[in-house]
Amino acid sequence: MICYIDSTSFTAERLIAACAAPEDQADGAQHRLARRRRQSMTVRALARAMLCAQTGIPAGPWRFETGPTAPIGAVAGAIARSFLRPQWS
């Protein structure tokens, strides 16, 4: 499945409001440019929404794992140490 969304659109705004978690905003805050912060939050919200649609698990419990111990995943053609899995409190 290929999905595209313009991070400056109203659709992205609604998606972020509905699916983004507080840690997504914290991750986005690491970027210097406002455009990159917005793209980061949009990508994470889109990933949560797609996983929610495919698995039926609500968007809230999905957590990104990052760092040297996270599983390796392909992101936009590059290898990245970031992984998204459900986490129940």
Backbone torsions as a table, in degrees:
resi	resn	phi	psi	omega
1	MET	NA	128.0	175.4
2	ILE	-110.5	131.4	-178.6
3	CYS	-131.7	136.9	179.3
4	TYR	-128.4	141.1	173.2
5	ILE	-146.5	137.8	176.2
6	ASP	-78.4	118.7	-174.5
7	SER	-67.4	-10.7	178.8
8	THR	-97.5	1.7	-174.7
9	SER	-85.0	163.4	175.4
10	PHE	-64.0	-33.9	177.5
11	THR	-61.3	-42.1	177.4
12	ALA	-63.1	-41.4	178.4
13	GLU	-58.4	-46.4	178.5
14	ARG	-65.3	-40.0	179.5
15	LEU	-63.1	-44.7	178.3
16	ILE	-62.5	-44.3	179.9
17	ALA	-62.0	-36.9	-176.0
18	ALA	-83.6	-32.6	-168.1
19	CYS	-121.2	-19.9	-175.7
20	ALA	-72.0	141.7	177.4
21	ALA	-102.5	163.3	179.3
22	PRO	-54.9	-36.4	179.7
23	GLU	-68.7	-22.2	175.6
24	ASP	-68.6	-39.6	177.1
25	GLN	-67.5	-38.7	177.9
26	ALA	-63.7	-40.9	178.0
27	ASP	-64.9	-42.6	179.4
28	GLY	-63.4	-32.7	-178.7
29	ALA	-64.8	-16.9	179.1
30	GLN	-69.7	-20.3	-177.1
31	HIS	-84.0	138.8	-177.7
32	ARG	-72.8	-41.4	-176.9
33	LEU	-87.7	137.9	179.7
34	ALA	-59.4	-37.9	179.7
35	ARG	-60.9	-42.3	179.9
36	ARG	-69.7	-36.5	176.9
37	ARG	-61.1	-44.7	-179.2
38	ARG	-65.5	-42.4	178.4
39	GLN	-62.1	-42.0	-179.5
40	SER	-61.0	-46.7	179.7
41	MET	-66.1	-38.1	179.5
42	THR	-65.0	-44.3	-179.5
43	VAL	-61.5	-45.9	-179.5
44	ARG	-65.0	-42.0	178.2
45	ALA	-64.4	-39.5	178.5
46	LEU	-64.8	-42.2	177.7
47	ALA	-60.7	-44.5	178.4
48	ARG	-61.8	-44.5	-178.8
49	ALA	-63.4	-42.7	179.7
50	MET	-65.9	-42.5	179.1
51	LEU	-65.8	-38.7	177.1
52	CYS	-61.5	-44.7	-179.6
53	ALA	-65.2	-37.3	-177.1
54	GLN	-79.9	-32.1	-173.5
55	THR	-108.1	-21.0	-175.4
56	GLY	83.1	-2.3	176.5
57	ILE	-81.1	130.9	-179.3
58	PRO	-57.4	157.6	-176.4
59	ALA	-65.2	-30.7	-175.8
60	GLY	-57.7	-45.9	-175.7
61	PRO	-72.9	-11.9	-178.8
62	TRP	-71.1	129.7	-179.3
63	ARG	-128.6	135.3	173.7
64	PHE	-77.9	134.1	171.5
65	GLU	-106.5	127.9	-179.9
66	THR	-130.0	164.7	178.0
67	GLY	109.9	-179.3	-174.1
68	PRO	-67.1	-19.9	-179.0
69	THR	-96.8	-4.9	179.1
70	ALA	-73.0	148.2	175.5
71	PRO	-59.5	151.7	-179.6
72	ILE	-86.6	133.8	178.2
73	GLY	-132.4	157.5	178.2
74	ALA	-89.7	125.7	179.8
75	VAL	-128.3	115.1	178.8
76	ALA	50.0	42.7	176.4
77	GLY	82.2	0.2	179.8
78	ALA	-116.5	156.2	176.5
79	ILE	-86.8	129.8	-179.0
80	ALA	-136.1	148.0	175.8
81	ARG	-95.4	74.3	176.5
82	SER	-146.8	134.3	-175.8
83	PHE	-143.5	144.0	-179.3
84	LEU	-116.3	122.7	178.2
85	ARG	-142.1	155.6	178.6
86	PRO	-70.4	143.8	177.6
87	GLN	-136.0	121.3	-179.1
88	TRP	-98.8	132.7	-178.6
89	SER	-72.4	NA	NA
